Amino acid sequence: MLEVIENCCSKNYLDMLFFAAQNSKEWHFKYPLGKKFEDKHLKMDVIENAPINEVIAGMAMGLLIQIYDKRSDLFHPEVSYCGISIKDKHRLDNSHKDHEDRKDYIKILGLLNSDWGPQDGGLFLHGDEAMPMVPTNFVVFDPRIQHCASEITTNKKRLGIDFTVKRK
């Protein structure tokens, strides 16, 4: 499963969430689990069965409802996990699978950078498919299939938000 939902929200909404995330004090280097520090990237847990940062969690849920309004046939808007990650051209490949024991989970991924363009790189790679990451578009995918971002070619920090939800 790999679906792109286009034009889910306004760029202003992304900018507002980007600003709140970049100013948060909750960033950490826990992920990917089990990797050495040099192979980890900055991430913020927003929701882990319950809100962690209530303001950003509320904004993230507002975003998820906008995505749900576009494609309510794909998932239930009940969040098991939501996180925001920072990646740039200096990070290593993070090809991985998630939730291999949970066939009922899917993930939704999008960018908070409203100015991200094709020249910045960072395609979403899912199995043998590659998807450009376009602001206001969100990718819905099976997390049990190998996935990662392709090389980022800019000095900009790319903020990606991902939701783990139950498929319909």
C-alpha positions as CSV (number, residue, x, y, z in Angstrom):
1,M,0.0,0.0,0.0
2,L,1.3,3.4,-1.0
3,E,-1.1,6.3,-1.5
4,V,-0.5,10.0,-1.9
5,I,-3.2,12.4,-0.6
6,E,-2.7,15.7,-2.2
7,N,-3.4,19.2,-0.9
8,C,-4.4,18.2,2.6
9,C,-3.8,21.5,4.3
10,S,-2.6,25.1,3.8
11,K,1.1,25.9,3.7
12,N,0.3,28.4,6.5
13,Y,-0.8,25.5,8.7
14,L,2.5,23.7,8.0
15,D,4.4,26.9,8.8
16,M,2.7,27.3,12.1
17,L,3.5,23.7,13.1
18,F,7.1,24.0,11.8
19,F,7.6,27.1,14.0
20,A,6.2,25.4,17.1
21,A,8.3,22.3,16.5
22,Q,11.5,24.1,15.8
23,N,11.1,26.0,19.1
24,S,10.3,23.0,21.2
25,K,12.6,21.7,23.9
26,E,11.6,18.1,23.5
27,W,14.1,17.0,20.7
28,H,16.1,13.9,21.4
29,F,18.4,11.3,19.7
30,K,16.6,8.1,20.7
31,Y,15.9,6.9,17.1
32,P,16.5,4.6,15.4
33,L,16.4,2.4,18.4
34,G,19.3,0.1,18.8
35,K,21.6,2.1,16.6
36,K,24.8,3.8,17.7
37,F,24.6,7.5,18.4
38,E,26.3,8.5,15.1
39,D,23.5,6.8,13.2
40,K,20.7,8.5,15.0
41,H,18.7,11.6,14.0
42,L,16.8,14.3,15.9
43,K,13.2,13.4,16.6
44,M,10.4,14.7,18.9
45,D,7.8,12.3,20.2
46,V,4.5,14.3,20.0
47,I,1.9,11.5,20.8
48,E,2.7,8.1,22.2
49,N,-0.8,6.8,23.0
50,A,-1.3,10.1,24.8
51,P,-0.1,13.7,24.1
52,I,3.4,14.5,25.2
53,N,3.5,18.1,24.2
54,E,-0.1,19.2,24.3
55,V,0.2,22.3,22.1
56,I,2.1,20.5,19.3
57,A,-0.1,17.4,19.7
58,G,-3.2,19.5,19.3
59,M,-1.8,21.1,16.1
60,A,-0.7,17.6,14.8
61,M,-4.2,16.2,15.5
62,G,-5.7,19.2,13.6
63,L,-3.4,18.3,10.7
64,L,-4.5,14.7,10.9
65,I,-8.2,15.6,10.8
66,Q,-7.5,17.6,7.6
67,I,-5.8,14.6,6.0
68,Y,-8.7,12.4,7.2
69,D,-11.2,14.8,5.6
70,K,-9.5,14.1,2.3
71,R,-9.4,10.2,2.6
72,S,-11.5,8.9,5.5
73,D,-11.6,5.5,3.7
74,L,-8.0,4.7,4.5
75,F,-7.6,5.0,8.2
76,H,-9.1,5.7,11.6
77,P,-8.0,9.0,13.1
78,E,-6.9,7.4,16.3
79,V,-3.1,8.0,16.8
80,S,-0.9,5.4,18.3
81,Y,2.2,7.4,17.7
82,C,3.1,10.8,16.2
83,G,6.6,12.1,15.8
84,I,8.5,14.9,14.1
85,S,12.0,14.2,12.8
86,I,14.8,16.5,11.5
87,K,16.9,15.3,8.7
88,D,19.5,17.0,6.5
89,K,22.2,16.2,3.9
90,H,24.5,15.0,6.7
91,R,22.4,12.2,8.0
92,L,23.0,8.6,7.0
93,D,20.5,6.3,5.3
94,N,17.8,5.3,7.7
95,S,16.2,2.4,5.7
96,H,14.0,0.5,8.1
97,K,10.7,-1.3,8.7
98,D,8.2,-0.5,11.5
99,H,5.5,-2.4,13.3
100,E,6.3,-5.7,11.5
101,D,4.0,-7.6,13.9
102,R,1.0,-5.2,13.4
103,K,-0.8,-5.7,10.1
104,D,-3.5,-3.3,11.2
105,Y,-1.1,-0.3,11.4
106,I,-0.3,2.1,8.6
107,K,1.8,5.3,8.6
108,I,1.1,8.8,7.3
109,L,4.1,11.0,6.5
110,G,4.4,14.5,5.3
111,L,6.7,17.5,5.5
112,L,6.3,20.6,7.6
113,N,8.6,22.6,5.3
114,S,6.2,24.7,3.2
115,D,9.1,25.7,0.9
116,W,10.5,22.2,0.2
117,G,11.0,21.6,-3.5
118,P,12.4,18.9,-5.9
119,Q,15.8,20.5,-5.9
120,D,16.1,19.8,-2.1
121,G,16.0,16.0,-2.6
122,G,14.6,13.6,0.1
123,L,12.3,11.5,-2.0
124,F,10.3,9.0,0.0
125,L,11.5,5.5,-0.9
126,H,9.1,2.6,-0.2
127,G,10.0,-0.8,-1.4
128,D,10.8,-0.2,-5.1
129,E,8.8,3.0,-5.4
130,A,10.0,6.6,-5.0
131,M,7.7,9.5,-4.2
132,P,8.6,13.2,-4.3
133,M,7.8,14.9,-0.9
134,V,5.6,17.9,-1.7
135,P,4.4,20.3,0.9
136,T,0.7,19.8,1.7
137,N,0.8,16.2,0.3
138,F,0.9,13.2,2.6
139,V,2.0,9.7,1.9
140,V,0.0,6.8,3.4
141,F,2.0,3.6,3.5
142,D,2.5,0.1,4.9
143,P,5.3,0.5,7.5
144,R,6.2,-3.2,7.3
145,I,7.8,-2.5,3.9
146,Q,11.4,-1.2,3.8
147,H,11.3,2.7,3.6
148,C,13.5,5.7,4.0
149,A,14.3,9.1,2.6
150,S,16.6,9.5,-0.4
151,E,19.6,11.9,-0.2
152,I,18.8,15.4,0.9
153,T,20.8,17.8,-1.3
154,T,20.2,21.1,0.6
155,N,21.6,22.7,3.8
156,K,18.0,23.2,5.0
157,K,16.7,21.1,7.8
158,R,13.8,18.9,6.7
159,L,11.1,18.4,9.3
160,G,8.9,15.4,8.6
161,I,5.8,14.5,10.6
162,D,4.6,10.9,10.8
163,F,1.5,9.3,12.3
164,T,0.9,5.7,13.2
165,V,-2.8,4.9,12.8
166,K,-5.0,1.9,12.3
167,R,-6.0,1.1,8.7
168,K,-9.6,0.7,7.7
